[in-house]
């Protein structure tokens, strides 16, 4: 027997773009992460069951191999099919090494994509919402020196 919904029922997603900026926690994360000079957005979808710690160590090993000075911020997201997704931002990855890294990520892990960062696409709020959803597992190697503008002091 099919389930009938009320006529006025509207699907309300857990986290919309507007709710990100209404939430002080997510707003603070998004504003903080927006201070860094990002070059690339990354999504890695693992095609096999893997723990976050294993995924993290393998991903970081590849990043260091392709560009030892790369700066990153990644957030994990368990997928609906129990496949792990990792979303992230990169800086310091030369353009000519991006394709090699993307190819290797696809070959070793599953479906991966690295695209040029564009602030208009609101990637930072998108990945920060996974911090709010309770996963909260992120890893980064950012330092204060990586900020766009030096702090006055």
RAQUIWO-V832447 format. One record per pair of residues at least 12 apart in sequence whose ideal C-beta (glycine too) atoms are under 7 Angstrom apart, sorted by the first residue. I is the first residue (numbers start at 0). GAP is how many residues later the second one is. Records with the same first field share a line. If there is no record, write none. Layout:
# RAQUIWO-V832447
I=GAP, GAP
This chain:
# RAQUIWO-V832447
13=119
14=114, 117, 118
16=105, 108
19=105, 108, 109
22=109
24=107
25=102, 103, 106
28=99, 102
29=94, 95, 98
32=40, 91, 95
33=90
34=112, 113
35=55, 106, 110, 111, 112
36=54, 111
37=51, 52, 53, 79
38=51, 52, 54, 78
39=50, 53, 58, 74, 75, 76, 77
40=48, 74, 76, 82
41=45, 46, 48, 72
42=42, 44, 69, 70
43=15, 41, 42, 61, 65, 68
44=34, 38, 40, 65, 66
45=37, 38, 63, 64
46=36, 62, 63
48=33
49=34
51=24, 32, 85
54=29, 31
55=83
58=27
61=39, 42, 43
65=27, 31, 34, 35
66=25, 26, 27, 30
68=23
69=20, 22, 23
70=20, 21, 70, 71, 75
71=16, 17, 18, 68, 69
72=15, 16, 65, 67, 69
73=12, 13, 14, 64, 65
74=12, 13, 52, 55, 56, 63
75=59, 61
76=53, 58
77=57
86=40, 43
87=39
88=28
97=16
100=13
101=12
